[in-house]
Amino acid sequence: MSPNCCLNSSAFSIYLDHGLPPTSTKNLIHLSQRVRTGNIAKYDNSQHYGEPVPPVYDMTAIPNEFPLVFTYGWKDALYDVMDVQLLLNDLKDHHPNNLDVLSR
């Protein structure tokens, strides 16, 4: 496990002993799909979409006036600086007064 600003690695076994925060299996599969493909796409459901690859979300379809805030940690094990930069590249035309990026 990589270092994380918000997770005490020495206490990780305690977290596991007491259970992880609840989430559905579908959420975990969707996260692994994101990591595996490198795309921010809809849940992989070929029966629903009729395609072998799920549609990618069009981040440029987010209205430019819609306020967005991105937060991430420099040592985040799930989403790192490169992930945030890829997303910001997709939002390069977003109005700068409506886009905040906070890091720790």
Secondary structure as UniProt FT lines:
FT   TURN            5..6
FT   HELIX           9..11
FT   HELIX           12..17
FT   HELIX           25..37
FT   HELIX           46..49
FT   HELIX           59..61
FT   TURN            64..65
FT   STRAND          68..72
FT   TURN            74..75
FT   HELIX           81..90
FT   TURN            91..93
FT   HELIX           96..98
FT   STRAND          99..103
//
